[in-house]
Amino acid sequence: MATEIILPKLGFSMNEGMLSEWLVADGGAVTAGEPLFALESDKSTQEVDAPVSGTLKILKQPGETYEVGTVLGEIS
């Protein structure tokens, strides 16, 4: 079963963030705990770690702003 990669809420007032870049290519191997993507909010840029190990399927492209809770990709 695939694990959804959700745009996280990094701060109390954060409602959306920009997906700056994927740090793993589509179809690439992902290891739990390693940086998966970079997320920009109005206050900072942070790397978000992979929650599980597996193969990444990218659903949303970088350079766009998405609401907190948006499914950005899947790891299966």
A tleap script that builds the chain and sets N, CA, C and O, in Angstrom:
source leaprc.protein.ff14SB
mol = sequence {
  NMET ALA THR GLU ILE ILE LEU PRO LYS LEU
  GLY PHE SER MET ASN GLU GLY MET LEU SER
  GLU TRP LEU VAL ALA ASP GLY GLY ALA VAL
  THR ALA GLY GLU PRO LEU PHE ALA LEU GLU
  SER ASP LYS SER THR GLN GLU VAL ASP ALA
  PRO VAL SER GLY THR LEU LYS ILE LEU LYS
  GLN PRO GLY GLU THR TYR GLU VAL GLY THR
  VAL LEU GLY GLU ILE CSER
}
set mol.1.N position { 0.838 -1.185 0.000 }
set mol.1.CA position { 0.000 0.000 0.000 }
set mol.1.C position { 0.888 1.255 0.000 }
set mol.1.O position { 1.886 1.316 0.719 }
set mol.2.N position { 0.521 2.235 -0.798 }
set mol.2.CA position { 1.308 3.463 -0.931 }
set mol.2.C position { 1.071 4.399 0.252 }
set mol.2.O position { -0.030 4.473 0.798 }
set mol.3.N position { 2.131 5.111 0.631 }
set mol.3.CA position { 2.048 6.139 1.660 }
set mol.3.C position { 2.007 7.494 0.969 }
set mol.3.O position { 2.887 7.812 0.169 }
set mol.4.N position { 0.986 8.296 1.275 }
set mol.4.CA position { 0.861 9.613 0.665 }
set mol.4.C position { 1.855 10.585 1.291 }
set mol.4.O position { 2.074 10.571 2.503 }
set mol.5.N position { 2.449 11.423 0.460 }
set mol.5.CA position { 3.326 12.498 0.910 }
set mol.5.C position { 2.472 13.761 0.924 }
set mol.5.O position { 2.051 14.259 -0.120 }
set mol.6.N position { 2.228 14.265 2.129 }
set mol.6.CA position { 1.340 15.407 2.332 }
set mol.6.C position { 2.159 16.667 2.592 }
set mol.6.O position { 3.187 16.610 3.267 }
set mol.7.N position { 1.709 17.810 2.058 }
set mol.7.CA position { 2.354 19.073 2.370 }
set mol.7.C position { 2.075 19.369 3.851 }
set mol.7.O position { 0.923 19.549 4.245 }
set mol.8.N position { 3.145 19.417 4.672 }
set mol.8.CA position { 2.953 19.569 6.117 }
set mol.8.C position { 2.730 21.020 6.530 }
set mol.8.O position { 3.077 21.952 5.805 }
set mol.9.N position { 2.147 21.187 7.703 }
set mol.9.CA position { 1.982 22.508 8.309 }
set mol.9.C position { 3.205 22.737 9.183 }
set mol.9.O position { 3.351 22.094 10.223 }
set mol.10.N position { 4.093 23.653 8.773 }
set mol.10.CA position { 5.358 23.876 9.469 }
set mol.10.C position { 5.262 24.932 10.555 }
set mol.10.O position { 6.139 25.017 11.415 }
set mol.11.N position { 4.221 25.729 10.529 }
set mol.11.CA position { 4.046 26.772 11.538 }
set mol.11.C position { 2.582 26.959 11.840 }
set mol.11.O position { 1.719 26.540 11.069 }
set mol.12.N position { 2.303 27.589 12.960 }
set mol.12.CA position { 0.920 27.770 13.414 }
set mol.12.C position { 0.052 28.466 12.374 }
set mol.12.O position { -1.095 28.075 12.156 }
set mol.13.N position { 0.598 29.495 11.732 }
set mol.13.CA position { -0.204 30.291 10.801 }
set mol.13.C position { -0.052 29.861 9.341 }
set mol.13.O position { -0.616 30.495 8.449 }
set mol.14.N position { 0.694 28.802 9.095 }
set mol.14.CA position { 0.927 28.364 7.713 }
set mol.14.C position { -0.316 27.698 7.120 }
set mol.14.O position { -0.858 26.749 7.688 }
set mol.15.N position { -0.762 28.216 5.961 }
set mol.15.CA position { -1.905 27.644 5.251 }
set mol.15.C position { -1.518 27.065 3.900 }
set mol.15.O position { -2.243 26.246 3.334 }
set mol.16.N position { -0.361 27.500 3.382 }
set mol.16.CA position { 0.120 27.020 2.087 }
set mol.16.C position { 1.635 27.140 2.057 }
set mol.16.O position { 2.238 27.834 2.875 }
set mol.17.N position { 2.228 26.454 1.103 }
set mol.17.CA position { 3.676 26.513 0.934 }
set mol.17.C position { 4.036 26.206 -0.501 }
set mol.17.O position { 3.252 25.606 -1.237 }
set mol.18.N position { 5.238 26.625 -0.900 }
set mol.18.CA position { 5.695 26.364 -2.258 }
set mol.18.C position { 6.638 25.163 -2.251 }
set mol.18.O position { 7.613 25.124 -1.500 }
set mol.19.N position { 6.333 24.200 -3.088 }
set mol.19.CA position { 7.206 23.048 -3.282 }
set mol.19.C position { 8.393 23.533 -4.110 }
set mol.19.O position { 8.284 23.707 -5.323 }
set mol.20.N position { 9.537 23.753 -3.438 }
set mol.20.CA position { 10.712 24.310 -4.115 }
set mol.20.C position { 11.343 23.312 -5.064 }
set mol.20.O position { 11.604 23.621 -6.226 }
set mol.21.N position { 11.588 22.105 -4.556 }
set mol.21.CA position { 12.210 21.072 -5.398 }
set mol.21.C position { 12.065 19.699 -4.755 }
set mol.21.O position { 11.999 19.565 -3.533 }
set mol.22.N position { 12.017 18.703 -5.599 }
set mol.22.CA position { 12.105 17.316 -5.151 }
set mol.22.C position { 13.584 16.983 -5.052 }
set mol.22.O position { 14.356 17.332 -5.945 }
set mol.23.N position { 13.986 16.319 -3.991 }
set mol.23.CA position { 15.380 15.942 -3.802 }
set mol.23.C position { 15.644 14.511 -4.261 }
set mol.23.O position { 16.780 14.036 -4.234 }
set mol.24.N position { 14.572 13.828 -4.685 }
set mol.24.CA position { 14.644 12.478 -5.250 }
set mol.24.C position { 13.854 12.514 -6.552 }
set mol.24.O position { 12.781 13.115 -6.605 }
set mol.25.N position { 14.362 11.889 -7.586 }
set mol.25.CA position { 13.683 11.874 -8.885 }
set mol.25.C position { 12.455 10.967 -8.856 }
set mol.25.O position { 12.368 10.041 -8.050 }
set mol.26.N position { 11.508 11.250 -9.753 }
set mol.26.CA position { 10.324 10.409 -9.902 }
set mol.26.C position { 10.770 8.987 -10.238 }
set mol.26.O position { 11.563 8.781 -11.157 }
set mol.27.N position { 10.263 8.021 -9.499 }
set mol.27.CA position { 10.646 6.624 -9.699 }
set mol.27.C position { 11.904 6.236 -8.941 }
set mol.27.O position { 12.349 5.090 -9.001 }
set mol.28.N position { 12.478 7.209 -8.220 }
set mol.28.CA position { 13.714 6.955 -7.478 }
set mol.28.C position { 13.469 6.269 -6.147 }
set mol.28.O position { 12.366 6.301 -5.602 }
set mol.29.N position { 14.527 5.645 -5.636 }
set mol.29.CA position { 14.461 4.972 -4.341 }
set mol.29.C position { 14.551 6.005 -3.222 }
set mol.29.O position { 15.365 6.927 -3.270 }
set mol.30.N position { 13.698 5.830 -2.215 }
set mol.30.CA position { 13.615 6.731 -1.071 }
set mol.30.C position { 13.916 5.925 0.186 }
set mol.30.O position { 13.466 4.788 0.324 }
set mol.31.N position { 14.678 6.517 1.100 }
set mol.31.CA position { 14.963 5.889 2.389 }
set mol.31.C position { 14.322 6.725 3.487 }
set mol.31.O position { 14.487 7.945 3.518 }
set mol.32.N position { 13.594 6.076 4.384 }
set mol.32.CA position { 12.935 6.774 5.487 }
set mol.32.C position { 13.939 7.615 6.259 }
set mol.32.O position { 15.037 7.156 6.574 }
set mol.33.N position { 13.550 8.862 6.565 }
set mol.33.CA position { 14.395 9.750 7.337 }
set mol.33.C position { 15.339 10.609 6.521 }
set mol.33.O position { 15.955 11.530 7.057 }
set mol.34.N position { 15.466 10.325 5.235 }
set mol.34.CA position { 16.326 11.136 4.372 }
set mol.34.C position { 15.503 12.255 3.723 }
set mol.34.O position { 14.306 12.083 3.497 }
set mol.35.N position { 16.134 13.407 3.419 }
set mol.35.CA position { 15.413 14.523 2.803 }
set mol.35.C position { 14.735 14.110 1.492 }
set mol.35.O position { 15.337 13.464 0.634 }
set mol.36.N position { 13.457 14.505 1.368 }
set mol.36.CA position { 12.650 14.123 0.214 }
set mol.36.C position { 12.342 15.314 -0.694 }
set mol.36.O position { 12.443 15.214 -1.917 }
set mol.37.N position { 11.964 16.446 -0.083 }
set mol.37.CA position { 11.673 17.652 -0.856 }
set mol.37.C position { 11.936 18.893 -0.023 }
set mol.37.O position { 12.000 18.838 1.205 }
set mol.38.N position { 12.088 20.030 -0.726 }
set mol.38.CA position { 12.283 21.323 -0.068 }
set mol.38.C position { 10.974 22.097 -0.156 }
set mol.38.O position { 10.339 22.154 -1.209 }
set mol.39.N position { 10.580 22.694 0.975 }
set mol.39.CA position { 9.312 23.408 1.078 }
set mol.39.C position { 9.570 24.823 1.567 }
set mol.39.O position { 10.225 25.027 2.590 }
set mol.40.N position { 9.051 25.801 0.829 }
set mol.40.CA position { 9.190 27.213 1.207 }
set mol.40.C position { 7.886 27.708 1.787 }
set mol.40.O position { 6.825 27.561 1.179 }
set mol.41.N position { 7.972 28.300 2.973 }
set mol.41.CA position { 6.821 29.008 3.535 }
set mol.41.C position { 7.170 30.484 3.516 }
set mol.41.O position { 8.234 30.858 3.023 }
set mol.42.N position { 6.291 31.335 4.044 }
set mol.42.CA position { 6.591 32.761 4.025 }
set mol.42.C position { 7.747 33.123 4.954 }
set mol.42.O position { 8.289 34.225 4.857 }
set mol.43.N position { 8.132 32.224 5.843 }
set mol.43.CA position { 9.197 32.529 6.796 }
set mol.43.C position { 10.502 31.779 6.559 }
set mol.43.O position { 11.557 32.268 6.962 }
set mol.44.N position { 10.473 30.618 5.923 }
set mol.44.CA position { 11.698 29.833 5.781 }
set mol.44.C position { 11.582 28.787 4.678 }
set mol.44.O position { 10.508 28.550 4.125 }
set mol.45.N position { 12.725 28.168 4.377 }
set mol.45.CA position { 12.762 27.014 3.486 }
set mol.45.C position { 13.283 25.843 4.302 }
set mol.45.O position { 14.309 25.956 4.973 }
set mol.46.N position { 12.577 24.716 4.246 }
set mol.46.CA position { 12.976 23.537 5.010 }
set mol.46.C position { 12.936 22.300 4.133 }
set mol.46.O position { 12.132 22.192 3.207 }
set mol.47.N position { 13.822 21.372 4.449 }
set mol.47.CA position { 13.769 20.060 3.802 }
set mol.47.C position { 12.859 19.175 4.629 }
set mol.47.O position { 12.916 19.178 5.859 }
set mol.48.N position { 12.017 18.417 3.939 }
set mol.48.CA position { 11.092 17.509 4.594 }
set mol.48.C position { 11.560 16.088 4.331 }
set mol.48.O position { 11.838 15.719 3.190 }
set mol.49.N position { 11.647 15.291 5.391 }
set mol.49.CA position { 12.159 13.926 5.287 }
set mol.49.C position { 11.079 12.936 4.854 }
set mol.49.O position { 9.888 13.149 5.082 }
set mol.50.N position { 11.522 11.858 4.230 }
set mol.50.CA position { 10.629 10.785 3.819 }
set mol.50.C position { 10.135 10.025 5.049 }
set mol.50.O position { 10.937 9.685 5.920 }
set mol.51.N position { 8.835 9.753 5.137 }
set mol.51.CA position { 8.301 9.026 6.282 }
set mol.51.C position { 8.550 7.516 6.215 }
set mol.51.O position { 8.585 6.846 7.248 }
set mol.52.N position { 8.720 6.989 5.020 }
set mol.52.CA position { 8.927 5.554 4.815 }
set mol.52.C position { 9.924 5.337 3.675 }
set mol.52.O position { 10.246 6.270 2.939 }
set mol.53.N position { 10.404 4.114 3.535 }
set mol.53.CA position { 11.278 3.745 2.416 }
set mol.53.C position { 10.447 3.152 1.289 }
set mol.53.O position { 9.393 2.564 1.531 }
set mol.54.N position { 10.923 3.307 0.057 }
set mol.54.CA position { 10.228 2.741 -1.091 }
set mol.54.C position { 10.574 3.485 -2.359 }
set mol.54.O position { 11.666 4.039 -2.485 }
set mol.55.N position { 9.637 3.499 -3.308 }
set mol.55.CA position { 9.814 4.149 -4.601 }
set mol.55.C position { 8.890 5.358 -4.686 }
set mol.55.O position { 7.697 5.256 -4.400 }
set mol.56.N position { 9.446 6.505 -5.081 }
set mol.56.CA position { 8.694 7.761 -5.130 }
set mol.56.C position { 7.921 7.901 -6.433 }
set mol.56.O position { 8.446 7.645 -7.517 }
set mol.57.N position { 6.661 8.313 -6.306 }
set mol.57.CA position { 5.845 8.705 -7.458 }
set mol.57.C position { 5.444 10.156 -7.218 }
set mol.57.O position { 4.701 10.449 -6.282 }
set mol.58.N position { 5.936 11.067 -8.062 }
set mol.58.CA position { 5.659 12.493 -7.923 }
set mol.58.C position { 4.307 12.821 -8.557 }
set mol.58.O position { 4.042 12.459 -9.704 }
set mol.59.N position { 3.450 13.517 -7.789 }
set mol.59.CA position { 2.130 13.915 -8.279 }
set mol.59.C position { 2.033 15.414 -8.533 }
set mol.59.O position { 1.256 15.846 -9.384 }
set mol.60.N position { 2.821 16.220 -7.796 }
set mol.60.CA position { 2.784 17.688 -7.940 }
set mol.60.C position { 4.171 18.191 -8.312 }
set mol.60.O position { 5.181 17.678 -7.831 }
set mol.61.N position { 4.206 19.192 -9.169 }
set mol.61.CA position { 5.467 19.713 -9.688 }
set mol.61.C position { 6.010 20.854 -8.835 }
set mol.61.O position { 5.234 21.608 -8.249 }
set mol.62.N position { 7.338 20.989 -8.757 }
set mol.62.CA position { 7.939 22.080 -8.000 }
set mol.62.C position { 7.689 23.436 -8.658 }
set mol.62.O position { 7.368 23.534 -9.842 }
set mol.63.N position { 7.850 24.480 -7.838 }
set mol.63.CA position { 7.650 25.837 -8.337 }
set mol.63.C position { 6.225 26.324 -8.179 }
set mol.63.O position { 5.912 27.460 -8.535 }
set mol.64.N position { 5.355 25.473 -7.646 }
set mol.64.CA position { 3.952 25.833 -7.443 }
set mol.64.C position { 3.648 25.923 -5.950 }
set mol.64.O position { 4.321 25.298 -5.131 }
set mol.65.N position { 2.633 26.703 -5.608 }
set mol.65.CA position { 2.179 26.834 -4.223 }
set mol.65.C position { 0.960 25.950 -4.027 }
set mol.65.O position { 0.034 25.956 -4.837 }
set mol.66.N position { 0.975 25.185 -2.931 }
set mol.66.CA position { -0.112 24.262 -2.618 }
set mol.66.C position { -0.590 24.485 -1.191 }
set mol.66.O position { 0.169 24.964 -0.349 }
set mol.67.N position { -1.842 24.140 -0.916 }
set mol.67.CA position { -2.394 24.250 0.429 }
set mol.67.C position { -1.861 23.136 1.313 }
set mol.67.O position { -1.538 22.046 0.842 }
set mol.68.N position { -1.775 23.433 2.617 }
set mol.68.CA position { -1.400 22.416 3.596 }
set mol.68.C position { -2.366 21.235 3.443 }
set mol.68.O position { -3.575 21.434 3.318 }
set mol.69.N position { -1.840 20.020 3.453 }
set mol.69.CA position { -2.666 18.820 3.312 }
set mol.69.C position { -2.745 18.286 1.900 }
set mol.69.O position { -3.273 17.195 1.687 }
set mol.70.N position { -2.227 19.035 0.915 }
set mol.70.CA position { -2.225 18.579 -0.474 }
set mol.70.C position { -1.317 17.350 -0.611 }
set mol.70.O position { -0.220 17.318 -0.053 }
set mol.71.N position { -1.775 16.354 -1.348 }
set mol.71.CA position { -0.961 15.167 -1.615 }
set mol.71.C position { 0.029 15.520 -2.726 }
set mol.71.O position { -0.362 15.792 -3.861 }
set mol.72.N position { 1.311 15.510 -2.379 }
set mol.72.CA position { 2.370 15.891 -3.328 }
set mol.72.C position { 2.913 14.699 -4.100 }
set mol.72.O position { 3.380 14.845 -5.230 }
set mol.73.N position { 2.853 13.524 -3.493 }
set mol.73.CA position { 3.397 12.317 -4.113 }
set mol.73.C position { 3.044 11.104 -3.281 }
set mol.73.O position { 2.309 11.201 -2.299 }
set mol.74.N position { 3.571 9.963 -3.682 }
set mol.74.CA position { 3.334 8.690 -2.983 }
set mol.74.C position { 4.632 7.902 -2.940 }
set mol.74.O position { 5.462 7.990 -3.844 }
set mol.75.N position { 4.788 7.137 -1.880 }
set mol.75.CA position { 5.902 6.199 -1.783 }
set mol.75.C position { 5.298 4.808 -1.643 }
set mol.75.O position { 4.491 4.553 -0.749 }
set mol.76.N position { 5.700 3.914 -2.542 }
set mol.76.CA position { 5.180 2.533 -2.473 }
set mol.76.C position { 6.320 1.543 -2.413 }
set mol.76.O position { 6.086 0.336 -2.351 }
savepdb mol mol.pdb
quit
